[in-house]
Amino acid sequence: MALFKKKKNPEQNMDKIELEENITADNFTEKPGDFEYAQTNKSIHDTKFQTKPTTFMKDAMKRFAKNKSSVTAAGILAVIILMAIIVPVADRNNIEVAQPDLSYLPPKWFDNANGFMDGTGYVSDCIIDPDTGKIAQKLDKDLKKTDTYYYMEDAIISDKTITERTTDILTDEVKVYGRGGYFNFAAGRYLDKDGNLSRRIVASPEFTYDVSDDLSFDADYGIEEMKGLSGVPSLRPVVIAYFTSNAEIIPLDDFAVPEAGIVLENTITDKIISTPRYVSEGAPATFKARIGFEINNDDTKNLDPNGDVQRFPQLLIEKITANSITGAMDVSKIGFNDATTMLAASDGSTWKVYSNGSTEVYKSKMTYASFRYDYYGAAFGEHIRAVAESDFRAWVEGKGWGTYEFKSHPESGEYYGDDIGVLVLNEAGKEYCPIRSVISEKYVYSKLLKTEIRTLNCVVSSYRQLYQEGIIATNAPQKYIFGTNNNGWDFFKIVFSGLLVSLGLGVLSMIINLTIGLIYGSLAGYFGGWVDIILERFTEILGGMPWIVMMTLIIILIGKSNFWVFLLALCITGWMGVAGLTRSQFYRFKGREYVLASRTLGASDARLIFRHILPNGIGTIVTSCAFMIPSVIFSEATISYLLPGAISMEVTTFGVTLSTAQASISSHPYMIISASIVMMLIMISFNLFGNGLRDAFNPSLKGADE
Amino acid sequence: MWKYVLKRVVLIFITTFIILSLTYILLQFMPVVSPRGQVAAQLAYWDEQVRLGYYLKVNAGVAAQYAEKIVIVDTNDPNRTTYYYVAVPALIRYFNWLKNIFTEWNWGTSTAIVVGKSAMEIEAMRLPVSMRLNVISIIISVPAGLSLGILAALKKNTWIDSLISTVIMVFISIPSFVLISFMLIWFSYQTGWLPTFWPSEAMAAAYPVRAFKAYIIPVASLCFGSIASFTRYTRAELTEVMSSEFLLLARTKGLTKSQTIVRHAMRNSMVPIVPMIISEFIGILSGSMVLEQLYQIPGVGSLFVSALNSQDYGVLMADMAVYTLIGLAATLVVDLSYGIVDPRIRMGASK
């Protein structure tokens, strides 16, 4: 109000002066009463504003606070960012050492929730070992059964539904756990250059043929037609022989012709393939031989567009019995009862297909079980394990958790029950000791130490052991709310550790982009003219290159991809948006009257830029910064996802986490689901937050593109 | 007008030229990659490089002087002959590259994607799939986006509007790979309704139903994004026009509400939307990298990614040329279409 009065008074004086024109400075003399003080009873000075003074920022904050969705989004964002900072530190689950026992645990939120997020899962078709009727053991490289099982029998929490199915593919599991089925081999289907079918011979393991003896040969076989066969295929059993007298091994193909070896009867009845009748002349009394079949395809007229025979029969042999009539020949290797076992055998007793073919199995029987499985019970529960004496002592005596008296002796066998001591645990031991009780003691030869060492079969509590080894955070069965990954690492921690790196990238690149963009845009916008033209062409060219190429080029050129290289790659084109925005803001404000006024008063360029123009345009620029962080996270995620080959990141960002989770989408979808939900929350919150900021800073734009 | 168009077209070619030149020169600093495959094919490739003027065939003595940018091809023949190729300086390679493009349209030979095939041929081979997907998605998304936007604008501040706006917000915020992952989990892996990857041509011919089903996830993922942005813009534009004075005038003249909307509001709100639709049509030539990579679609987008991952620089350059041209052409066409849709806007006009 005071301001108003002051302004008015001089105007009134001016009027007076104009009216009394005859009074000039020269003839003016002051008489008493000409002037008198107005408001002599008051001291005149600025009075305080009745309203609270406000700034542009405070005003914007007030408008922002009114926008409910944006405030909610800001709250969610704050929570996520806080979690990204806190979780990697507070969650002390180990994510450095691979822990196969904990791998791929599904998310667990509740106990006993009947299948909903309770860490259990329905396992369908787990292989059953036909010998024991229990869950099969995993196999090592030599197809030997190992100590680990596909699933633990004691963590199965429902009845097993047993199904039997057949398979035609001889995988490692089928080789060991498959039974029965047929040995399958197909007639040739490719024509050679003369138009003849390639010959297909299947032959037994090698045995010593005695000419004085006779062989009776019995095969259970069937013929399966492929694509409907017209006519009956001809099946020709042959003996393929090696004459070893001249130390020359003649190729099998050549030996299939009758003159060179022995031909079995050239007809097949329903079941029995009879004894050989013909021995070629000049054969020695004994020679190494194989017995086999040649299967022919009579239907060579119908060809497919590739020039191959369309229809061809397959010979399926279930079992073969071979008998030596006089007993002079050892033919035990020829026969087999179980086609799958025969094919899987590695001791040379396998029948093989010669002339470009492979051994195949047909309808091998596999037994599977389906059941509900408690993954967390298996990972953290109590299991019987063998513990070496040194380890046992380290736990029980080393930590002072209890006492135990060893009783077994090297020369005797296994000790049970009353023959062994009783493990007595004290209070701390009951809480922390991984070994709960001892079942038996015995001496086992250690290959490493080359001596017999005492080994105890103990009930071991897995979660206590994992806690003592520093793998899990607390001395209790864990609940991983996002599950675990292939290494058995807490995915919750991985997601938020990655997010921290990505947020760091986002914030740092925002700061850098803002700095460069502001300077660049100010220069272009403020000075205009040829400076603007040159700077604009530069950004146009840099911006015209696909950003994904730019980023990849930088990462490949520098040769490694740590945090800083990635930051550089994100910043090299990222500042252009801010620069463009700043430039347009400068164009908008630099012609305004207050700028002109300030310039007339002699303000320097720097003062004009930083005191007058920039503060006016800052609202728009701040808004664009809010959108910049999610776009950096998004770019980073996309590039880590798209180009895992070109960019093998040395740090785990959120994008890397997403991309590895995506790789196991079919087998373990819970990881990509949880990571995606976090990503979605961040993106939606940032967008709502940014919209709120924009509305707050530029009320005129409200709802412009919602 | 024509002068302006001509100026812009010339500028597009100049910008493309500079971008490609820069990329080419930058790529020359990358490690040399020999084509995959047999020794004979490798020798043929390098001899072709010599013919095109990028490399020189030298003997062992000369080769020993060069530590880098040298290619050694060991043959397995009885003499075990070794061939050495040394790169000529990058700038000369660059000029030879320009010469080869302008004289014989030779963009290089693929070293990894389809070994020995010319890069532009591969590009042409990959285009149809991407184009087909894009066309289908435009046919669906333009009408859907426009009608949803109009619906939201007409029912402004009702539950329909808030529902549409919320859903649009969610779809704009979700990264495409997240969306595709969810669709893959639910519709392919969990329920088995849809295939989990794009069938090959032979498979598509054998199982037409499966081939048809394979379109659903890619088209849906392409549609969601563009439907969301169309709806958003249509709603924003239409609400702005609806509150303008000339619409009030039309109502006071005695037009019914539907007449004002169709004749006045819609036409005016289409001004910024038609260029968007036109730019979508230009964009059918480019493929979505994320989608094509995720769903194993053999289009131009996945070509770019696999070329980058397998360091097939010839194909990369050809793909980039196409992408850059499409991008710049799209901006030009959008700028021009403003003038066509709304005669008041004259692009490039001086004050």
Interface residues (C-beta under 8 A of the other chain):
Chain A: E540 I541 G544 M545 P546 I548 V549 T552 L553 I556 L557 F634 A637 T638 Y641 L642 L643 P644 G645 A646 L658 Q662 I665 S666 P669 I672 I673 S676 M679 M680 M683 I684 F686 N687 L688 G703 A704 D705 E706
Chain B: T15 T16 I18 I19 L22 T23 L26 L27 F29 M30 S165 M169 V170 I172 S173 I174 P175 F177 V178 S181 F182 L184 I185 Y189 Q190 T196 R232 Y233 R235 A236 T239 M289 V290 Q293 L294 F304 V305 L308 N309 S310 L316 M320 Y323 T324 G327 L328
